[in-house]
Amino acid sequence: MRFATFSHDDGPPRLGLILANERLLDLSADAGGDPAFASMLSLISAGSAGIARAEKASSRPDAATILGRSEVRLLAPIPRPPKNVFCVGLNYPSHVEANARALGIRPEVGDVPLFFSKPTTSVVGTDTPIRLDERITDKLDYEVELGIVIGKGGTWIDEDDALDHVFGYTLVNDVSARDVQWRTSQMFIGKGLDTYCPMGPWILTRAGSRDWSEFELRCRVNGEERQRDSTANLIFSVPRIIAELSKGLTLEPGDIISTGSPGGCGYQMIPPQFLKPGDFVECSAEGLGRLVNEVAATGQPMRAGGRMEEKR
């Protein structure tokens, strides 16, 4: 099942279930006040019982609560995560190798995942601009990644039990200001500025969907493919990531973990190709949809209605 957070007629965020042909069932309106459908975080906290009630609602939807894709604005699935988005660096062989070539270093992988985080203020949804502030950077870059959404919280989670703690999967674009990122050994600022964590367009629930290792991630810039790799090639698997991150750190329902990007980033190209205003970045994977964001100079207004036409 695919769940989204959306707004309709510029109203407040609502919970929706993606139906066939990308129609959307407004669960917040259809459910008659069911607290599980108040928000995505409410649904996640309701666990399997909440998903079961959503499935039941989808089998007998009220026609008045079904909306077309053009009628809604999809927001980030969790517009304000409960805490920083956790991220993993250097987690594909293709990225490790391309990074080493670009920086003139030896390709090395540690014994444990490289973790960092992005603040909640960096999270935006599809069709929302990525802001390029030229006072800060002229080396803005993209990174398509598989995002994990935690369902059941816990700490010291055993690797064999880790998938039981996953609510679902989404797309994340780990936008990075490379010049800021490389100023120090800490990546937080270079990867944590406003709009630097596009996410969505929806969450695909783990139950009944494909395995975490079966997604083919793709990233295009202005229609040109820059990245393509399978999540089967993750160096540290999804269960291993959850197990390592939860050692002494409590994961909570709604927490998000971005699992790393394959090779093909702008700084790894010859010559390097960084993002500029007017560029369109499209991250995609079958089942997870298309996450599309235009790059806009700071101060550049959004297009009318908060939606952007796709650039082919």
Residue pairs with C-beta under 8 A, 6 or more apart in sequence:
1 17
1 51
1 54
1 55
1 58
1 204
1 205
1 207
1 208
2 17
2 18
2 202
2 203
2 204
2 205
2 287
2 289
3 15
3 16
3 17
3 18
3 40
3 43
3 54
3 77
3 168
3 202
3 203
3 205
4 15
4 16
4 17
4 18
4 24
4 74
4 75
4 77
4 200
4 201
4 202
4 203
5 13
5 14
5 15
5 16
5 39
5 40
5 74
5 75
5 76
5 77
5 78
5 79
5 125
6 13
6 14
6 16
6 24
6 67
6 72
6 73
6 74
6 75
7 13
7 14
7 72
7 73
7 75
8 14
8 26
8 67
8 71
8 72
8 73
13 39
13 75
13 79
14 26
14 27
14 28
14 29
15 26
15 27
15 28
15 37
15 38
15 39
15 40
15 42
15 43
16 24
16 25
16 26
16 27
16 28
16 67
16 72
17 24
17 25
17 27
17 54
17 57
17 58
18 24
18 202
19 25
19 58
19 61
19 66
22 69
23 66
23 67
23 68
23 69
24 66
24 67
24 68
24 69
24 72
25 57
25 58
25 61
25 65
25 66
25 67
26 65
26 66
26 67
27 34
27 37
27 43
27 54
27 57
28 37
28 38
29 62
29 64
29 65
30 37
30 57
30 61
30 62
30 65
31 37
31 53
31 57
34 53
35 42
35 46
36 42
36 43
36 45
36 46
36 49
36 50
36 53
36 54
37 43
37 50
37 53
37 54
40 77
40 78
40 203
40 254
41 78
41 82
41 253
41 254
42 50
43 50
43 51
43 54
44 50
44 149
44 150
44 151
44 167
44 253
44 254
45 253
45 254
46 53
47 151
47 152
48 207
51 205
51 207
73 125
73 127
73 305
73 306
73 307
74 125
74 126
74 127
74 200
74 201
74 202
75 125
75 200
76 123
76 124
76 125
76 198
76 199
76 200
77 125
77 149
77 170
77 199
77 200
77 201
77 202
77 203
78 123
78 149
78 199
78 254
78 256
79 123
79 125
80 120
80 123
81 120
81 123
81 254
81 255
81 256
82 252
82 253
82 254
82 255
83 120
83 252
83 255
84 117
84 118
84 119
84 120
85 117
85 118
85 119
85 120
85 122
85 123
85 147
85 172
85 197
85 199
85 256
85 257
85 258
86 115
86 117
86 245
86 255
86 256
86 257
86 258
87 115
87 116
87 117
87 118
87 145
87 174
87 191
87 257
87 258
87 260
88 113
88 114
88 115
88 236
88 241
88 257
88 258
88 259
88 260
89 114
89 115
89 116
89 187
89 260
90 96
90 99
90 109
90 114
90 235
90 260
91 113
91 114
91 234
91 235
91 236
91 259
91 260
91 261
92 229
92 233
92 234
92 235
92 260
92 261
92 262
92 263
93 233
93 235
94 229
94 233
94 262
94 263
94 264
95 260
95 261
95 262
95 263
95 265
96 107
96 108
96 109
96 235
97 107
97 263
98 263
98 264
98 265
98 268
99 105
99 107
99 263
99 268
100 106
100 107
100 108
101 268
102 267
102 268
102 272
109 235
112 236
112 244
113 236
113 240
113 241
113 244
113 245
115 244
115 245
116 186
116 187
116 188
116 191
117 188
117 192
118 174
118 188
118 191
118 192
118 196
118 197
118 258
119 192
121 194
122 175
122 191
122 192
122 193
122 194
122 195
122 196
122 197
123 197
123 199
124 130
124 195
124 197
124 198
124 199
124 293
125 198
125 199
125 200
125 201
126 198
126 200
126 201
126 290
126 291
126 292
126 293
127 292
127 293
127 306
127 307
127 308
128 195
128 198
128 293
128 302
128 306
129 195
129 293
129 294
129 295
129 296
129 300
129 302
129 308
130 140
130 173
130 175
130 195
130 196
130 198
130 275
130 281
130 293
130 294
130 295
130 296
131 193
131 194
131 195
131 296
131 297
131 298
132 140
132 275
132 276
132 277
132 295
132 296
132 297
132 298
133 193
133 297
133 298
134 297
134 298
135 298
136 177
136 180
136 193
137 177
137 178
137 179
137 180
137 190
138 179
138 274
139 177
139 178
139 179
139 266
139 267
139 272
139 274
140 175
140 176
140 177
140 178
140 266
140 274
140 275
140 276
140 295
141 175
141 176
141 177
141 178
141 265
141 266
141 267
141 274
141 275
142 173
142 174
142 175
142 176
142 219
142 221
142 226
142 227
142 265
142 266
142 275
142 281
142 283
143 173
143 174
143 175
143 176
143 219
143 227
143 261
143 265
144 171
144 172
144 173
144 217
144 218
144 219
144 227
144 261
144 262
144 283
144 284
145 171
145 172
145 173
145 174
145 217
145 258
145 259
145 260
145 261
146 169
146 171
146 172
146 212
146 215
146 217
146 231
146 238
146 258
146 259
146 285
146 288
147 169
147 170
147 171
147 172
147 199
147 256
147 257
147 258
147 259
148 166
148 169
148 212
148 238
148 241
148 242
148 256
148 257
148 258
148 259
149 166
149 167
149 168
149 169
149 170
149 203
149 254
149 255
149 256
150 165
150 166
150 167
150 242
150 251
150 252
150 253
150 254
150 255
150 256
150 257
151 165
151 166
151 167
151 168
151 206
151 253
152 164
152 165
152 167
152 253
153 165
153 250
153 251
153 252
153 253
153 255
154 165
154 246
154 250
154 251
155 246
155 247
155 248
155 249
155 250
155 251
156 246
156 247
156 248
157 165
157 242
157 243
157 246
157 251
158 243
159 239
159 240
159 242
159 243
160 239
162 238
162 239
162 240
162 242
162 243
163 206
163 212
163 238
163 239
165 242
165 251
166 206
166 212
166 238
166 242
167 203
167 205
167 206
167 253
168 203
168 204
168 205
168 206
168 209
169 203
169 204
169 206
169 209
169 212
169 215
169 288
170 199
170 200
170 202
170 203
170 204
170 256
170 288
171 199
171 200
171 201
171 217
171 283
171 284
171 285
171 288
171 289
171 291
172 197
172 198
172 199
172 256
172 258
172 283
172 291
173 197
173 198
173 199
173 219
173 281
173 283
173 291
173 293
174 191
174 196
174 197
174 258
174 261
175 191
175 195
175 196
175 197
175 198
176 187
176 190
176 191
176 196
176 265
177 190
177 191
177 193
177 196
178 190
178 266
178 267
178 274
179 190
180 189
180 190
180 193
181 187
181 189
181 190
181 191
182 190
183 190
197 258
198 281
198 283
198 291
198 293
199 256
199 291
200 289
200 291
201 289
201 290
201 291
202 288
202 289
204 287
204 288
206 212
209 287
210 287
212 231
212 237
212 238
213 230
213 231
213 232
213 234
213 237
213 238
214 230
214 231
214 232
215 230
215 231
215 285
215 286
215 287
215 288
216 228
216 229
216 230
216 231
216 285
216 286
217 227
217 228
217 229
217 230
217 231
217 262
217 283
217 284
217 285
218 225
218 227
218 228
218 283
218 284
218 285
219 225
219 226
219 227
219 228
219 264
219 281
219 282
219 283
219 284
220 226
220 281
220 282
220 284
221 266
221 273
221 275
221 279
221 280
221 281
221 282
222 279
222 280
222 311
223 280
223 282
223 311
223 312
226 264
226 265
226 266
226 269
227 261
227 262
227 263
227 264
227 265
228 262
228 264
229 262
229 263
229 264
231 259
233 262
234 259
234 260
235 260
236 244
236 260
238 259
241 257
241 259
242 251
242 257
245 251
245 257
266 272
266 273
266 274
266 275
267 274
275 281
275 295
276 295
277 295
277 296
277 297
277 300
278 294
278 295
278 296
279 294
279 295
280 292
280 293
280 294
280 295
280 308
280 310
280 311
281 292
281 293
281 294
281 295
282 290
282 291
282 292
283 290
283 291
283 292
284 290
284 291
292 308
292 310
294 308
294 311
296 302
302 308
303 309
